[in-house]
């Protein structure tokens, strides 16, 4: 595969991934936890190194956060 074709493929892959800030990740994690979508929430928590306090302040239920206490980054 030539350099141009591989560059075009990489550009397409990178364009598919949305850019997410830490603040939007915290809000999205709280929404996912409240909807019981634990696997996607866990991915965001580990990717951004979120703390339990951040997620609780953004509106996640206490029970959901406590159930995942072992994966949160220590504050």
Secondary structure, DSSP 8 states (H G I E B T S, - for coil): --HHHHHHHHHHHHHHS----HHHHHHHHHHHHHTT-HHHHHHHHHHHT--HHHHHHTT--HHHHHHTTTTS---
